[in-house]
Amino acid sequence: MFQYRQALVRMRQGDSDRQIADARIMGRRTAARLRELGTEHRWLDVAGPMPAHEAIAAVFPDGHPNAPGYGHFKLLHLN
């Protein structure tokens, strides 16, 4: 969970997915998926608080944004 929070902090500071990948926090595809989630859940809004670990974990069915079933979960979550 630490790498997701670290990536969210860097995203809130304006880092690109490529910069996050270059820092070896996570890959660009994973960072892009996390950015999508961060936008949906307003985690990237610097005026708001950082999300709790539980809030981040709750959106990943298997603990990873690229895990199988994420798309299905996302559809269920948005309806």
C-alpha positions as CSV (number, residue, x, y, z in Angstrom):
1,M,0.0,0.0,0.0
2,F,3.0,2.3,0.6
3,Q,3.8,2.6,-3.1
4,Y,0.3,3.7,-3.9
5,R,0.4,6.4,-1.3
6,Q,3.8,7.5,-2.4
7,A,2.6,7.6,-6.1
8,L,-0.5,9.6,-5.0
9,V,1.7,12.1,-3.2
10,R,3.9,12.5,-6.3
11,M,0.8,12.9,-8.5
12,R,-0.5,15.6,-6.2
13,Q,2.9,17.4,-6.5
14,G,2.5,17.3,-10.3
15,D,4.7,14.4,-11.3
16,S,3.9,12.6,-14.5
17,D,3.4,8.8,-14.8
18,R,6.8,8.6,-16.5
19,Q,8.5,10.4,-13.6
20,I,6.9,8.1,-11.1
21,A,8.0,5.1,-13.2
22,D,11.5,6.5,-13.5
23,A,11.6,6.8,-9.7
24,R,10.8,3.1,-9.6
25,I,7.7,3.6,-7.5
26,M,5.5,1.7,-10.0
27,G,5.2,1.2,-13.8
28,R,3.6,3.7,-16.1
29,R,0.5,1.6,-16.7
30,T,-0.1,1.1,-13.0
31,A,0.5,4.8,-12.4
32,A,-2.0,5.6,-15.1
33,R,-4.6,3.3,-13.6
34,L,-4.0,4.8,-10.2
35,R,-4.3,8.3,-11.6
36,E,-7.7,7.4,-13.1
37,L,-8.8,6.1,-9.7
38,G,-7.3,9.2,-8.0
39,T,-9.3,11.5,-10.3
40,E,-12.5,9.5,-9.8
41,H,-12.2,9.5,-6.0
42,R,-10.8,13.1,-5.8
43,W,-7.5,11.8,-4.2
44,L,-5.5,14.1,-6.4
45,D,-7.1,17.3,-5.1
46,V,-4.3,19.0,-3.1
47,A,-6.9,21.0,-1.1
48,G,-8.3,17.8,0.4
49,P,-6.6,15.3,2.7
50,M,-4.7,12.3,1.5
51,P,-6.9,9.2,1.5
52,A,-6.6,6.7,4.3
53,H,-4.9,3.3,3.6
54,E,-8.3,1.7,4.0
55,A,-9.9,4.0,1.4
56,I,-7.2,3.1,-1.1
57,A,-7.3,-0.6,-0.4
58,A,-11.1,-0.6,-0.7
59,V,-11.1,0.2,-4.4
60,F,-8.7,-2.7,-5.3
61,P,-10.4,-6.1,-5.2
62,D,-7.1,-7.9,-5.2
63,G,-4.9,-5.2,-3.8
64,H,-3.6,-4.0,-7.2
65,P,-5.2,-1.6,-9.8
66,N,-4.2,-4.0,-12.7
67,A,-5.5,-7.1,-11.0
68,P,-8.1,-9.2,-12.9
69,G,-11.6,-8.1,-11.9
70,Y,-10.7,-4.5,-11.5
71,G,-12.8,-3.5,-14.5
72,H,-15.7,-5.5,-13.3
73,F,-15.4,-4.0,-9.8
74,K,-15.2,-0.5,-11.3
75,L,-18.4,-1.0,-13.3
76,L,-20.2,-2.3,-10.2
77,H,-18.8,0.6,-8.1
78,L,-19.9,3.3,-10.5
79,N,-23.5,2.0,-10.8
